[in-house]
Amino acid sequence: MARDILKTLQAEHDTVRALFDDMKGTTDRARKTRAELLEQIESNLMLHAKWEEQVFYPAFKERADRDGLQTHAEAVEEHRAVENTVIPDVNAADVETPEFAGRVKVFGELVDHHATEEENTMFKMARKMFTAEERAQLDEEYETWKHSNSTVNMLAAEKAKANLKGAAKSLLQ
């Protein structure tokens, strides 16, 4: 199968959706499982979102018409809301509580909404904006980027930032 960044991003959406489904099956007593699933969700999302923000979204915006620019603005805002509000709120809750379960449910619904809109709107537009060769090149660049030292360091910093925001929110509750 030929490489295609849109297929890779969709596969990553499906992976995160499956992790949220696994989380739904947990109970308040599943401290370790919930913590591990949250770590996997955040790791997958941060890697995916940061690349979209740094590479894919700017390339998309450069070629977008008015509808595409609106789609781009919405996607950027959804990323910002999840990063600055939703993830810190989830991290502020004790994993053994109904509050955690409720916050993760909302988190999963927001991510699913965002992913579905990307797939049904942005990716359809991108398929017309970028040639198969360009999508393959983006996919190769993404694979290389994921394994670079700078990406590993950036993800560690983003996780630390999310944990700090969550700790600060939990102190204010």
C-alpha positions as CSV (number, residue, x, y, z in Angstrom):
1,M,0.0,0.0,0.0
2,A,1.3,3.4,-0.9
3,R,2.1,5.8,1.9
4,D,-0.5,8.5,2.6
5,I,-0.4,10.9,5.5
6,L,-4.2,11.1,5.6
7,K,-4.5,7.3,6.0
8,T,-1.8,7.4,8.8
9,L,-3.6,10.2,10.6
10,Q,-6.9,8.4,10.3
11,A,-5.3,5.2,11.7
12,E,-4.0,7.2,14.6
13,H,-7.6,8.6,15.2
14,D,-8.8,5.0,15.3
15,T,-6.1,4.0,17.8
16,V,-7.1,6.8,20.2
17,R,-10.8,6.0,19.8
18,A,-10.0,2.4,20.8
19,L,-8.1,3.6,23.9
20,F,-11.1,5.7,24.9
21,D,-13.4,2.7,24.4
22,D,-11.1,0.7,26.7
23,M,-11.3,3.5,29.3
24,K,-15.1,3.3,29.2
25,G,-14.9,-0.3,30.3
26,T,-13.0,0.6,33.5
27,T,-14.4,1.1,37.0
28,D,-13.4,3.6,39.7
29,R,-11.3,0.8,41.2
30,A,-9.1,0.4,38.1
31,R,-6.5,3.0,39.2
32,K,-3.6,1.4,37.4
33,T,-5.5,0.6,34.2
34,R,-7.0,4.1,34.0
35,A,-3.6,5.8,34.6
36,E,-2.0,3.6,31.9
37,L,-4.8,4.2,29.4
38,L,-4.7,8.0,30.1
39,E,-0.9,8.0,29.5
40,Q,-1.4,6.1,26.2
41,I,-4.1,8.5,25.1
42,E,-2.1,11.6,25.9
43,S,1.1,10.3,24.3
44,N,-0.7,9.3,21.1
45,L,-2.6,12.6,21.0
46,M,0.3,14.9,21.8
47,L,2.5,13.4,19.1
48,H,-0.3,13.5,16.5
49,A,-1.5,17.0,17.4
50,K,1.9,18.6,17.6
51,W,2.8,17.4,14.1
52,E,-0.5,18.5,12.7
53,E,0.0,22.0,14.3
54,Q,3.6,22.3,13.1
55,V,3.4,20.8,9.7
56,F,0.0,19.6,8.3
57,Y,-2.2,22.5,9.4
58,P,0.2,25.2,8.0
59,A,0.5,23.3,4.7
60,F,-3.3,22.9,4.6
61,K,-3.9,26.6,5.4
62,E,-1.5,27.7,2.7
63,R,-3.6,26.0,0.0
64,A,-7.1,26.5,1.5
65,D,-9.9,28.5,0.1
66,R,-12.4,30.3,2.4
67,D,-14.1,27.1,3.5
68,G,-10.8,25.5,4.1
69,L,-9.6,28.4,6.2
70,Q,-12.7,28.1,8.4
71,T,-12.1,24.4,8.7
72,H,-8.4,25.1,9.7
73,A,-9.4,27.7,12.3
74,E,-11.9,25.3,13.9
75,A,-9.3,22.5,14.0
76,V,-6.7,24.8,15.6
77,E,-9.2,26.0,18.2
78,E,-10.3,22.5,19.1
79,H,-6.6,21.5,19.6
80,R,-6.1,24.6,21.8
81,A,-9.2,23.9,23.9
82,V,-8.2,20.2,24.5
83,E,-4.6,21.1,25.4
84,N,-5.3,24.1,27.6
85,T,-8.6,23.1,29.3
86,V,-9.7,19.5,28.8
87,I,-6.4,17.6,29.4
88,P,-5.5,19.7,32.6
89,D,-9.1,19.1,33.9
90,V,-8.7,15.3,33.4
91,N,-5.3,15.3,35.0
92,A,-6.7,17.3,38.0
93,A,-9.2,14.5,38.8
94,D,-8.3,11.4,40.9
95,V,-8.6,8.4,38.5
96,E,-10.6,6.5,41.2
97,T,-13.5,8.9,41.0
98,P,-16.7,9.4,39.0
99,E,-15.4,12.9,38.2
100,F,-12.5,11.4,36.4
101,A,-14.8,9.1,34.4
102,G,-17.0,12.0,33.5
103,R,-14.1,14.2,32.4
104,V,-12.6,11.4,30.3
105,K,-15.9,10.7,28.7
106,V,-16.2,14.4,27.6
107,F,-12.5,14.3,26.5
108,G,-13.2,11.2,24.3
109,E,-16.3,12.8,22.9
110,L,-14.4,16.0,22.0
111,V,-11.6,14.0,20.4
112,D,-14.0,11.8,18.4
113,H,-15.9,14.9,17.2
114,H,-12.6,16.6,16.1
115,A,-11.3,13.4,14.4
116,T,-14.6,12.8,12.6
117,E,-14.6,16.4,11.3
118,E,-11.0,16.1,10.2
119,E,-11.8,12.9,8.3
120,N,-15.0,14.1,6.7
121,T,-14.1,17.6,5.9
122,M,-10.4,18.5,6.2
123,F,-9.0,15.3,4.8
124,K,-11.5,15.4,1.9
125,M,-10.2,18.9,1.1
126,A,-6.6,17.9,1.6
127,R,-7.0,15.0,-0.8
128,K,-7.8,17.6,-3.5
129,M,-5.1,20.0,-2.4
130,F,-2.2,17.6,-2.2
131,T,-1.1,15.1,-4.8
132,A,-0.6,11.4,-3.9
133,E,3.2,12.0,-4.0
134,E,2.9,15.0,-1.6
135,R,0.8,13.0,0.8
136,A,3.4,10.1,0.6
137,Q,6.2,12.6,1.3
138,L,4.3,14.1,4.3
139,D,3.8,10.6,5.6
140,E,7.6,9.8,5.4
141,E,8.4,13.2,7.0
142,Y,6.0,12.4,9.8
143,E,7.5,9.0,10.5
144,T,11.0,10.5,10.6
145,W,9.8,13.4,12.9
146,K,8.1,11.0,15.4
147,H,11.5,9.3,16.1
148,S,13.7,12.4,16.2
149,N,15.4,13.5,19.5
150,S,13.8,16.9,19.3
151,T,10.3,15.3,19.2
152,V,11.0,13.1,22.1
153,N,12.2,16.1,24.1
154,M,9.2,18.2,23.0
155,L,6.8,15.5,24.1
156,A,8.4,15.2,27.5
157,A,8.0,19.0,27.9
158,E,4.4,18.9,26.8
159,K,3.6,16.1,29.2
160,A,5.3,17.9,32.1
161,K,3.3,21.1,31.2
162,A,0.0,19.1,31.1
163,N,0.8,17.6,34.5
164,L,1.6,21.0,36.0
165,K,-1.6,22.5,34.7
166,G,-3.5,19.5,36.1
167,A,-1.8,19.8,39.5
168,A,-2.5,23.5,39.7
169,K,-6.2,22.9,38.8
170,S,-6.5,20.2,41.5
171,L,-5.1,22.6,44.1
172,L,-7.8,25.1,43.2
173,Q,-10.7,22.7,43.4
